[in-house]
Amino acid sequence: MEQVRVGVVPRPADCYQDRQAAIRLNATPDENGPVALTQAATYVLVGMGGVGKTQLAAAHARSALQRGVEVLLWVNAATRDDVISTYADAALRLRLPLADRDDPERAAREFMTWTETTTQRWLVVLDDVRSPGALRGLWPAAATSLAVGQVVVTTRLRDSALAAVERSMVEIGTFTEKEACSYLSAKLEEQAIDTVQVSALARDLGYLPLALAQAATYICNADIDFATYRRLLATRLLSGALPSEMFLPDDHERIVAATWELSIDQANRAEPAGLARPVLYLLSVLDSGAIPQFVLASPPALEYLADYMPHIPQTNSMSGELVDEALRVLHRHCLIDHDRTSTYREVRVHQLVQRATRDNIAAQVGFGSKLFANIVDVAAYSLLSVWPSVERDQLGQVLRANTAALHQNTDSVLWSSTIGAYNVLGYAASSLGKRGQVAAAVTAHTDLLLSATRHLGANDIGTLSLRHALAYWQGKAGDMASATVAFEELLVDMRRVLDPDDHHFLSVRHNLADLMGRSGDVASAVAALEEILVDMERLLGPDHRDTLTSRGVLAQWRGLAGDAVGGLAATEDLLIEIDRVLGPNDPNTLAVRHSMAVLIGQTGDTARAVASFKDLLADRLRVLGPDHPDTFDTRHNLAHWRGVSRDATGAAATFASLLADEMRVLGPAHIKTITTRYCLAGWRGEAGDAIGAAAAFEELLTEVMKLPGPKRDVASIRNALAYWQKKAEQE
């Protein structure tokens, strides 16, 4: 079986040292199998920051992969959402029953159930647990009769909530004197001939692995001896500012601050001189686990960094190449880990380094300073500037993790931005919905709205915009009643605080009108959209994206109101305009083509509808990718109109192909997956297999009844089951 890996295991540190704790992790009562994970066990690696807990866990994970573990999850477990998201991804990768991309909580529960019953060998690493509450209800199975997995947790918390009978607490301290001296000797070789000075420096640094790495790098780069570094260190230990609340003993706080200051001073002098420090400033507010390099080379970041290097000639201005050089400098000085071989050339930064960097800024100018506010603004706009309009891979998830870290690291500073840098939070939340995780988008916007109300006030445009987004995604999630009430209440409040011609006001009116149509009141939707379109053309102009979007939605609802010919004519006219303004590959242009194909079918020209959907599918595959929700919608409609055009066999085959991909991407419990199964069963019957159709509907009904919450489409499934059972009896 192919190994399933979810998450990225950190690379081994330079001159990685085997340690006594690794023996406990790899121990097993049964060495006969192909892998040493033959009995369930949970290990909690606990210790202060900088002692190497993550490196120990990563080494264990790499060893498990080599020994044949079949499923490996590396979870950045700083927040509950991080854990749930990774579990949900694993459930979908394993194609577990009831795994639903739109309901990560349910998918996560499916994964935990799988750990209780599977015979496959698995390993889950929960790295950097910061609160026991983050794991409430999220501990994978341990010590069951079938369990063949292992859980490894890393944390700085010595909390009784993490202890349990089936969990083994492993205290990870600093290096032993022997390990520390061995590390320095391996790293520095010729400079480490003086064993007395090696031992003394190891003792000065408290045997802390993080500090030892920075010190060794400094000595090597500066080409100095141990005694000289010890004198420099002593000076910084006496005068350096202490970082606050780093979960370290007082002496180690001083050591981390001192080694950080020495290392960053040296790095900042290296070419490109002056760039290492501001780059590290940006890195200090983002996700410690994975920061894509191109975030730091985005236009907002380059403009910010250029201010630190005024000596650069205009002909050789700030560039991504210079940023790459600065990252290599920071990497060489052990301030970051820069992985050029990874997909996005990610940067990892130890949280202690991040904290020391932020505390250094605070010591210089304070967290309320313009410098820190500017760093926060630049980080936010850098994320926004690189966010793809269409998410075709895992980049969106990486950017959402960085946005969450930015929020956590800078909270009140981010919300106090005078240029709306906090908008990145709303964009990240909406990106979940665009990716197909509509329920997750609702939850994210609900949480953000509470923060916005607290920080900005109820009448701020940022708060109102989040209310708008929440109502929009509630409607997309199928909660029409709540969405309608939310939109109507929002309109009342907007009339009170905004000009009626404000574009935010127009957008809310448009989405409420569209919601009317989707709720069944098509006539009211058409009337409202006609009024809105007049205002949009007057205020925004006929070529504005929002105006063109309203024209498309109006044409669609006119067609669905019974005027398919008129709706089609309006859509064809619109397609010419939107193609001219936005281009043929814009998602809005493709959406208009989708509506046009539907209306073509509704006019009775099913053959042309099938041809239109075939052409559209080719373009959506090219522009959006095979797993985008809009691509799935086009494949669904292509299958439907094939059936309507009397090609029941072709319809069933197309639905079967679509179902396989929806099971993989959305999960078996997603409403679109269930709808596709319903349609596939029906067209199988129409193609002549009444017995197969009846069996498929019976299986679907059984599985839908097992789903938690309100039962979806049960009456329709029961009616279809009865119909095809009767047909089957007649065969």
C-alpha positions in Angstrom: 0.0 0.0 0.0 1.2 3.5 -0.8 2.1 5.5 2.3 -0.3 8.3 3.2 1.4 11.4 4.5 -0.4 14.5 5.7 1.6 17.5 6.9 5.3 18.3 6.5 7.9 16.6 8.7 10.7 19.2 9.6 14.1 18.5 8.2 16.8 17.3 10.5 18.9 19.9 12.2 22.5 20.3 11.2 24.7 17.9 13.2 21.5 16.3 14.8 22.3 14.5 18.0 20.8 11.1 19.0 19.4 11.4 22.5 18.3 9.0 25.2 14.6 10.0 24.8 14.6 8.6 21.3 15.2 5.1 22.7 11.9 5.3 24.6 10.0 6.4 21.5 11.3 3.6 19.3 10.9 0.9 21.9 8.4 -1.9 21.2 7.6 -5.2 22.8 7.5 -6.9 19.4 10.3 -6.5 16.9 9.1 -9.2 14.5 7.0 -7.0 12.3 8.2 -4.8 9.5 7.7 -1.7 11.6 8.2 -1.1 15.3 4.7 0.4 15.8 2.9 -2.8 16.6 1.2 -1.6 19.8 -0.7 1.5 20.5 1.1 4.1 22.7 1.0 7.8 23.4 4.1 9.7 24.3 4.0 13.3 25.5 7.4 15.0 25.0 7.4 17.9 27.5 10.1 20.4 28.1 10.9 24.1 27.8 11.4 25.9 24.5 14.6 25.3 22.5 15.4 21.9 23.9 14.8 20.0 20.7 11.4 18.3 21.2 10.3 18.9 17.6 13.6 17.6 16.2 13.2 14.4 18.3 9.6 13.9 17.1 10.7 14.6 13.5 13.5 12.1 13.7 11.1 9.5 15.1 8.6 10.2 12.2 11.3 9.8 9.6 12.4 6.5 11.2 8.8 5.3 11.2 8.5 6.0 7.5 11.6 4.1 6.8 10.3 1.1 8.8 7.0 1.0 6.8 4.4 3.0 8.8 1.4 3.3 6.4 -0.2 6.5 7.6 1.7 9.5 9.0 0.2 12.8 10.2 2.4 15.7 11.2 0.1 18.2 12.9 1.0 21.8 13.8 -1.1 21.6 16.9 -0.9 25.2 18.2 -4.7 25.6 17.7 -7.7 23.3 17.7 -8.5 24.4 14.1 -5.0 23.2 13.0 -5.6 19.8 14.5 -9.1 19.4 13.0 -8.0 20.6 9.6 -5.2 18.0 9.4 -7.4 15.2 10.7 -10.0 16.1 8.1 -7.5 16.1 5.3 -6.4 12.6 6.5 -10.0 11.3 6.5 -10.4 12.5 2.9 -7.1 11.1 1.8 -8.2 7.7 3.3 -11.7 8.0 1.7 -13.4 7.3 5.0 -17.2 7.0 5.2 -18.9 10.3 6.3 -15.7 12.3 5.7 -17.0 15.7 4.5 -14.7 18.5 3.4 -17.5 21.0 4.2 -17.7 19.6 7.8 -14.1 19.3 9.1 -15.3 18.4 12.6 -17.2 15.4 11.3 -14.3 14.4 9.1 -12.0 14.6 12.1 -14.2 12.4 14.1 -14.2 9.9 11.2 -10.4 9.8 11.3 -10.4 9.2 15.1 -12.9 6.3 14.6 -10.6 4.9 11.9 -7.7 4.9 14.4 -9.7 2.7 16.7 -10.6 0.0 14.1 -7.9 0.0 11.4 -5.2 -2.7 11.1 -3.0 -0.3 9.1 0.0 1.1 11.0 -0.2 4.8 11.8 1.7 7.6 13.5 0.2 11.0 14.5 2.6 13.7 15.7 0.9 16.6 17.5 3.6 19.3 17.5 3.6 22.3 19.8 0.4 21.7 21.8 -0.1 25.0 23.6 -3.4 24.3 25.4 -4.9 21.0 26.6 -8.2 22.3 25.5 -7.0 22.2 21.9 -7.0 18.4 22.1 -10.3 17.9 23.9 -12.0 15.1 22.0 -9.2 14.9 19.5 -6.9 12.2 21.0 -6.5 9.4 18.4 -7.2 5.9 19.8 -4.7 4.2 22.0 -4.5 0.8 23.7 -7.5 -0.8 21.9 -7.3 -4.4 20.7 -6.9 -3.5 17.0 -4.9 -0.3 17.4 -1.5 -0.4 15.8 -0.6 3.2 16.0 1.3 5.7 18.0 0.7 9.3 19.1 3.6 11.6 19.8 2.9 15.0 21.4 5.4 17.9 21.9 4.6 20.6 24.3 6.0 23.1 26.8 3.2 22.5 29.2 3.6 20.3 32.3 -0.2 20.1 32.6 -2.1 17.3 34.4 -4.7 17.5 31.6 -2.1 16.0 29.2 -1.4 13.1 31.5 -3.4 9.9 31.4 -2.9 6.2 32.2 -2.3 5.3 28.6 0.1 8.3 28.0 3.8 8.3 28.8 5.2 11.6 29.8 8.8 12.0 28.6 10.7 14.9 30.0 13.0 16.5 27.4 15.6 18.6 29.1 18.6 20.3 27.7 21.5 18.4 26.2 23.6 16.5 28.7 27.1 17.9 29.0 28.4 15.1 26.8 25.7 15.7 24.1 26.4 19.5 24.1 30.1 19.0 23.7 29.6 16.4 21.1 27.4 18.8 19.1 29.9 21.7 19.3 32.7 19.3 18.3 30.8 18.0 15.3 29.8 21.5 14.3 33.1 23.3 14.7 35.7 20.5 14.4 39.1 22.3 14.4 37.9 25.2 16.6 36.8 22.6 19.2 40.2 21.3 19.9 40.3 23.1 23.3 38.0 20.7 25.1 38.1 22.9 28.3 36.7 25.9 26.4 34.1 23.7 24.6 32.9 22.4 28.0 32.9 25.9 29.4 30.8 27.4 26.6 28.3 24.5 26.7 27.9 25.3 30.4 27.6 29.1 29.7 24.8 28.3 27.3 23.0 26.1 29.8 23.3 23.1 27.4 20.3 24.6 25.5 20.3 23.2 21.9 18.9 26.3 20.2 21.5 28.6 21.9 24.3 26.1 21.1 23.3 26.1 17.4 23.4 29.9 17.2 26.6 30.1 19.1 28.4 27.5 17.0 27.3 29.3 13.8 28.5 32.7 15.1 31.9 31.3 16.0 32.3 29.6 12.6 31.2 32.7 10.6 33.2 35.2 12.7 36.3 32.8 12.7 36.8 33.5 16.4 37.8 31.2 19.3 35.5 29.9 22.1 37.0 32.3 24.6 36.2 35.4 22.5 32.6 34.3 22.0 32.3 33.7 25.7 33.4 37.3 26.4 30.9 38.6 23.9 28.2 36.5 25.4 29.0 37.6 29.0 28.6 41.3 27.9 25.2 40.6 26.4 24.1 38.6 29.3 24.8 41.5 31.6 23.1 44.2 29.4 20.6 42.5 27.2 16.9 43.0 27.5 15.0 39.9 28.6 12.1 38.5 26.5 8.8 38.2 28.3 6.9 35.0 29.1 8.9 32.6 27.0 8.2 29.5 29.2 11.9 29.4 30.1 13.8 29.6 33.4 15.3 33.0 34.0 18.8 32.0 33.1 17.7 30.5 29.8 15.7 33.6 29.0 18.8 35.6 29.3 20.8 33.1 27.2 18.2 33.1 24.3 18.1 36.9 24.3 21.9 37.2 24.3 22.6 34.6 21.6 19.8 36.0 19.5 21.3 39.5 19.7 24.8 38.3 18.8 23.5 36.2 15.9 21.2 38.9 14.4 23.9 41.5 14.7 26.3 39.3 12.8 23.7 38.3 10.2 22.7 41.9 9.6 26.3 42.8 8.7 26.6 40.0 6.1 25.8 40.8 2.5 23.2 42.0 1.6 24.1 44.2 4.6 21.2 45.5 6.6 18.5 43.1 5.2 18.6 40.2 7.6 17.0 42.0 10.5 14.0 43.5 8.7 13.4 40.1 7.0 13.4 38.4 10.4 11.0 41.1 11.7 8.5 40.0 9.1 9.1 36.3 9.8 8.5 36.9 13.5 4.7 37.7 13.1 3.9 34.8 10.6 3.5 31.0 11.0 6.6 29.4 12.6 5.9 26.2 10.8 5.9 27.2 7.1 6.2 30.7 5.5 6.4 30.6 1.7 9.4 32.5 0.4 7.4 34.4 -2.2 5.4 36.1 0.6 8.6 37.9 1.5 9.3 38.8 -2.1 5.8 40.2 -2.7 5.5 43.9 -3.7 4.4 45.1 -0.2 7.4 43.2 1.4 9.9 44.5 -1.2 8.7 48.1 -0.7 9.1 47.7 3.1 12.6 46.1 2.8 13.8 48.7 0.3 13.6 51.3 3.1 16.3 49.4 5.0 18.7 49.5 2.1 18.8 53.1 0.7 22.3 52.5 -0.5 21.1 50.1 -3.3 21.4 51.9 -6.7 18.1 52.4 -8.5 19.4 50.1 -11.3 19.7 47.3 -8.8 16.6 47.8 -6.7 15.2 45.5 -4.0 14.4 42.1 -5.6 13.4 38.6 -4.8 17.0 37.5 -5.3 18.2 39.8 -2.5 15.5 38.4 -0.3 16.7 34.9 -1.1 20.2 35.9 -0.2 19.0 37.4 3.1 17.2 34.2 3.9 20.3 32.2 3.3 22.2 34.5 5.6 19.6 33.9 8.4 19.7 30.1 7.6 23.5 30.0 7.9 23.2 31.8 11.3 20.7 29.3 12.6 18.0 31.9 13.0 15.7 30.2 10.5 15.5 27.0 8.5 15.1 27.8 4.8 14.1 24.7 2.7 14.8 25.5 -0.9 13.7 22.0 -2.0 10.1 22.3 -0.7 7.2 23.3 -2.8 7.1 26.9 -1.8 10.7 27.2 -0.6 9.3 27.5 3.0 10.9 29.1 5.9 10.6 27.7 9.4 11.4 29.9 12.5 11.6 28.6 16.0 9.0 30.3 18.2 11.7 31.3 20.6 13.5 33.2 17.8 10.2 34.8 16.8 9.4 35.8 20.4 13.0 37.1 20.9 12.6 39.2 17.7 9.3 40.7 18.7 10.5 41.4 22.2 13.6 43.1 20.7 11.3 45.4 18.7 9.2 46.1 21.8 12.4 46.9 23.8 13.5 49.3 21.1 10.2 51.1 20.3 7.3 49.3 21.9 4.5 47.2 20.3 2.4 50.3 19.9 5.1 51.9 17.7 4.8 52.8 14.0 7.6 50.3 13.3 5.7 47.3 14.6 2.4 48.5 13.1 4.1 48.8 9.8 5.5 45.3 10.1 2.0 44.0 10.8 0.5 45.9 7.9 3.2 44.7 5.5 2.8 41.1 6.6 -1.0 41.3 6.1 -0.8 42.9 2.6 2.0 40.5 1.6 -0.3 37.6 2.3 -3.1 39.2 0.4 -0.9 40.0 -2.6 0.1 36.4 -3.2 -3.2 34.7 -2.5 -4.3 32.9 -5.7 -7.7 33.8 -7.0 -8.2 30.1 -7.6 -6.7 27.6 -5.1 -5.5 24.6 -7.0 -3.2 23.1 -4.4 -2.4 23.4 -0.7 -1.1 27.0 -0.9 -4.4 28.4 0.4 -4.2 26.2 3.6 -0.6 27.4 4.1 -1.6 31.1 3.7 -4.6 30.6 6.1 -2.2 29.2 8.7 0.0 32.2 8.3 -3.0 34.5 8.6 -4.0 32.8 11.8 -0.5 33.2 13.2 -0.5 36.9 12.3 -3.8 37.3 14.1 -2.5 35.5 17.2 0.9 37.2 17.3 -0.4 40.8 16.7 -4.1 40.8 17.6 -4.9 44.3 18.7 -2.2 45.9 16.5 -3.7 44.2 13.4 -7.2 45.3 14.3 -6.1 48.9 14.9 -4.6 49.2 11.4 -5.6 52.5 9.8 -5.4 51.0 6.3 -7.6 47.9 7.0 -4.8 45.3 7.1 -7.3 43.2 9.2 -9.1 42.6 5.9 -6.7 39.6 5.4 -8.7 37.8 8.2 -11.9 38.1 6.3 -10.3 37.1 3.0 -8.8 34.0 4.6 -12.3 33.1 6.0 -14.0 33.6 2.6 -11.3 31.5 0.9 -12.6 28.5 2.8 -16.0 28.9 1.2 -14.5 29.4 -2.2 -12.6 26.2 -1.7 -15.9 24.4 -1.0 -15.7 24.4 2.8 -18.8 26.5 3.2 -19.6 25.5 6.8 -16.1 26.2 7.9 -16.4 29.7 6.3 -19.5 30.3 8.3 -17.7 29.3 11.5 -14.7 31.4 10.7 -16.8 34.5 10.0 -18.8 34.1 13.1 -15.6 34.1 15.2 -14.2 37.1 13.3 -17.3 39.1 13.7 -17.0 38.9 17.5 -13.5 40.2 17.4 -14.4 43.0 14.9 -17.2 44.2 17.1 -14.9 44.3 20.1 -12.0 46.0 18.3 -13.7 48.2 15.7 -17.2 48.8 17.0 -20.6 47.7 15.6 -20.8 50.6 13.0 -17.4 50.3 11.5 -17.3 49.4 7.8 -15.0 46.4 8.6 -17.6 45.0 11.0 -20.4 45.6 8.5 -18.4 43.9 5.8 -17.9 40.8 8.0 -21.7 40.7 8.7 -22.2 40.8 4.9 -19.8 37.9 4.4 -21.3 35.8 7.2 -24.8 36.2 5.7 -23.5 35.3 2.2 -21.9 32.1 3.4 -24.9 31.2 5.5 -26.9 31.3 2.3 -24.4 29.2 0.5 -24.5 26.7 3.3 -28.2 26.3 2.7 -29.4 28.2 5.8 -31.7 30.5 3.8 -33.8 31.7 6.7 -30.8 32.9 8.8 -29.1 34.4 5.8 -32.3 36.3 4.8 -32.7 37.7 8.3 -29.0 38.7 8.5 -29.2 40.5 5.2 -32.3 42.4 6.0 -31.0 43.5 9.4 -27.7 44.5 7.8 -29.5 46.7 5.3 -31.3 48.5 8.1 -28.0 49.2 9.8 -26.2 50.2 6.6 -29.0 52.7 5.8 -28.3 54.3 9.1 -24.5 54.7 8.8 -23.7 54.6 5.0 -24.7 56.6 2.0 -27.4 54.6 0.0 -25.1 54.8 -3.0 -22.2 53.2 -1.2 -20.9 50.2 -3.1 -21.1 48.0 0.0 -24.8 48.8 0.2 -25.3 47.8 -3.5 -23.5 44.5 -2.9 -25.7 43.6 0.0 -28.8 44.4 -2.0 -27.5 42.2 -4.9 -26.8 39.2 -2.6 -30.1 39.5 -0.9 -31.9 39.5 -4.2 -30.0 36.4 -5.4 -30.9 34.7 -2.1 -34.6 35.4 -2.8 -34.3 33.5 -6.1 -32.5 30.6 -4.5 -35.2 30.5 -1.8 -37.9 30.1 -4.4 -39.1 33.6 -4.8 -37.9 34.1 -8.3 -40.3 36.9 -9.3 -39.1 39.1 -6.3 -35.5 38.3 -7.2 -36.0 39.5 -10.8 -37.7 42.7 -9.7 -35.1 43.5 -7.1 -32.2 42.8 -9.5 -33.7 45.1 -12.1 -33.7 48.0 -9.7 -30.2 47.2 -8.5 -28.8 47.0 -12.0 -30.1 50.5 -12.8 -28.3 51.8 -9.7 -25.1 49.9 -10.5 -24.9 51.2 -14.0 -25.4 54.8 -12.7 -22.9 54.6 -9.9 -20.3 52.1 -11.1 -20.6 52.1 -14.8 -21.7 49.4 -17.3 -18.2 47.8 -17.4 -17.7 47.4 -13.6 -17.3 43.8 -12.5 -20.2 44.1 -10.0 -22.4 45.5 -12.7 -21.6 42.7 -15.1 -22.2 40.1 -12.3 -25.6 41.6 -11.6 -26.5 41.4 -15.3 -25.6 37.7 -15.3 -27.6 36.9 -12.2 -30.6 38.8 -13.5 -30.5 37.0 -16.8 -30.3 33.7 -15.0 -33.3 34.3 -12.8 -35.3 35.6 -15.8 -34.6 32.3 -17.5 -35.6 30.3 -14.4 -38.8 32.4 -14.1 -40.0 30.9 -17.3 -38.4 33.2 -20.0 -35.6 30.9 -21.0 -35.4 32.4 -24.5 -35.2 36.0 -23.1 -32.7 34.9 -20.4 -30.6 33.2 -23.0 -30.5 36.2 -25.3 -29.5 38.5 -22.4 -26.8 36.1 -21.3 -25.4 35.9 -24.8 -25.2 39.7 -25.0 -23.6 39.8 -21.6 -21.0 37.2 -22.6 -19.7 39.4 -25.4 -19.3 42.3 -22.9 -17.8 40.4 -20.0 -15.3 38.6 -22.3 -14.2 42.1 -23.6 -13.9 43.6 -20.1 -12.6 40.6 -18.0 -11.2 38.3 -20.6 -12.2 34.7 -21.5 -10.4 33.1 -18.5 -11.9 35.1 -15.7 -14.0 33.0 -13.3 -16.9 35.4 -13.8 -16.8 34.9 -17.6 -16.8 31.1 -17.1 -19.7 31.5 -14.7 -21.7 33.4 -17.4 -20.9 30.6 -19.9 -22.2 28.1 -17.3 -25.5 30.0 -16.9 -25.8 30.2 -20.7 -25.4 26.5 -21.2 -28.1 25.8 -18.6 -30.5 28.2 -20.4 -29.7 26.6 -23.7 -30.9 23.3 -22.2 -34.0 24.9 -20.8 -35.0 26.2 -24.3 -35.1 22.6 -25.4 -31.8 22.4 -27.3 -30.2 19.7 -25.2 -27.6 18.7 -27.8 -26.2 22.2 -27.9 -26.3 22.3 -24.0 -24.2 19.1 -23.9 -21.7 20.6 -26.4 -21.6 23.9 -24.4 -20.9 22.1 -21.2 -18.2 20.0 -22.8 -16.4 23.2 -24.1 -16.8 24.9 -20.7 -15.5 21.9 -18.9 -12.3 21.9 -20.9 -11.7 25.6 -20.0 -12.6 25.2 -16.3 -10.2 22.3 -16.0 -7.5 24.4 -17.6 -8.2 27.6 -15.5 -9.6 26.3 -12.2 -8.2 22.8 -12.1 -10.0 19.4 -11.7 -10.9 19.7 -8.0 -12.5 23.2 -8.0 -16.2 23.3 -6.9 -17.1 25.1 -10.2 -15.5 22.3 -12.2 -17.5 19.8 -10.3 -20.7 21.8 -11.0 -20.0 21.8 -14.7 -19.4 18.0 -14.8 -22.6 17.6 -12.9 -24.6 19.6 -15.4 -22.9 17.9 -18.3 -24.0 14.5 -16.9 -27.5 15.8 -16.3 -28.0 17.2 -19.9 -26.6 14.0 -21.4 -29.4 12.2 -19.6 -32.0 14.7 -20.7 -30.8 14.3 -24.3 -31.7 10.6 -24.0 -28.1 9.4 -23.4 -28.9 7.7 -20.1 -25.8 5.4 -20.3 -23.6 8.4 -20.9 -25.2 10.3 -18.1 -24.6 7.4 -15.7 -21.0 7.0 -16.8 -20.3 10.8 -16.3 -21.9 10.8 -12.9 -19.9 7.7 -11.9 -16.7 9.4 -12.8 -17.7 12.6 -11.0 -18.7 10.6 -7.9 -15.2 9.1 -7.6 -13.6 12.5 -7.5 -16.2 14.0 -5.2 -15.7 11.2 -2.8 -11.9 11.9 -2.8 -12.2 15.7 -2.6 -15.4 16.4 -0.7 -16.0 13.2 1.2 -19.0 10.8 1.1 -21.1 12.9 3.5 -21.0 16.2 1.5 -24.4 17.3 0.1 -22.9 17.4 -3.5 -21.6 13.9 -3.2 -25.0 12.7 -1.9 -26.7 14.5 -4.8 -24.4 12.9 -7.3 -25.1 9.4 -5.9 -28.8 10.1 -6.2 -28.5 11.2 -9.8 -26.2 8.2 -10.6 -28.7 5.8 -9.2 -31.5 7.3 -11.1 -29.7 7.3 -14.5 -28.6 3.7 -13.9 -32.2 2.9 -13.8 -33.0 4.9 -16.9 -30.2 3.1 -18.7 -32.0 -0.2 -18.0 -30.6 -1.4 -14.7 -33.7 -1.1 -12.4 -32.3 -3.6 -9.9 -29.0 -1.8 -9.6 -30.9 1.5 -9.2 -33.0 0.1 -6.4 -30.0 -1.3 -4.6 -28.1 2.0 -5.0 -31.0 4.1 -3.6 -31.5 1.6 -0.7 -27.7 1.9 0.2 -27.9 5.7 -0.1 -30.9 5.9 2.2 -29.2 3.7 4.8 -26.1 5.9 4.8 -28.0 9.2 4.8 -30.0 8.1 7.9 -26.7 7.5 9.7 -25.6 11.1 9.2 -25.9 13.4 12.3 -28.2 16.4 12.3 -31.2 17.0 10.0 -31.7 14.3 7.4 -31.2 15.7 3.9 -33.4 14.6 0.9 -34.7 11.6 2.7 -38.2 11.9 1.2 -36.9 12.1 -2.3 -34.6 9.1 -1.8 -37.5 7.1 -0.4 -39.8 8.0 -3.3 -37.0 7.1 -5.8 -36.4 3.8 -3.9 -40.0 2.8 -4.0 -40.3 3.7 -7.8 -37.2 1.6 -8.8 -38.1 -1.3 -6.5 -41.4 -1.5 -8.3 -39.7 -1.3 -11.7 -37.3 -4.0 -10.6 -40.2 -6.3 -9.7 -41.7 -5.8 -13.1 -38.5 -7.0 -14.9 
